[in-house]
């Protein structure tokens, strides 16, 4: 589904990504794990067209999307829930959700059907549909950010640090939802500092360190890899 080859990104003299190669196959959960500053967010923002790479190519469903603008990438089926949630604070939950399908000429009925779908996955949002997003807890805002991304009916969902700044009990709920979304057919690329939790729910994973690809493989194998345990799992 996704093929990234020799991807490099520079911020001035700083090389944020160094020749990254990543593949994602349909139906997978693939994790990018690494500490803060490893390049995970830069990688996802580059996939979304928010950052243009210095070298390399990005192919989605065999189409070269490397230089496409973000709205065209979304329309092809790639949607992102960003780091820090970035909901529209003065809009209601419903208005935030509608913004998720801004690139599509959906009818009112289609939009409402999408919203109803979101409520089945995120019932807490359904209970507060008319409330402004700023009144939600951090966990509820994270749910809203994921639901907003899903409103575009993506083939590939990019999740950037969904556990960041959220109470552990809510993190468990969100990761349970991520697994359920995958079981219902959503392919997911997950960037996450909580390596243990990410590896437990993923099929495969890539370990980034200072913008370079350190390791890759089956998530179950990386979970028991001594180097990964030492660096990221407290082992």
Secondary structure, DSSP 4 states (H G I P E B T S, - for coil): -EEEEEEEEEETTEEEEEEEEEEE-TT-EEEEE--TTSSHHHHHHHHTTSS--SEEEEEETTEE-TT--HHHHHHHTEEEE-TT----TTSBHHHHHHHTTTTS---HHHHHHHHHHHHHH-HHHHTTTTSBGGGS-HHHHHHHHHHHHHTT--SEEEEE-TTTT--HHHHHHHHHHHHHHHHTT-EEEEEES-HHHHHHH-SEEEEEETTEEEEEEEHHHHHT-HHHHHHHS--
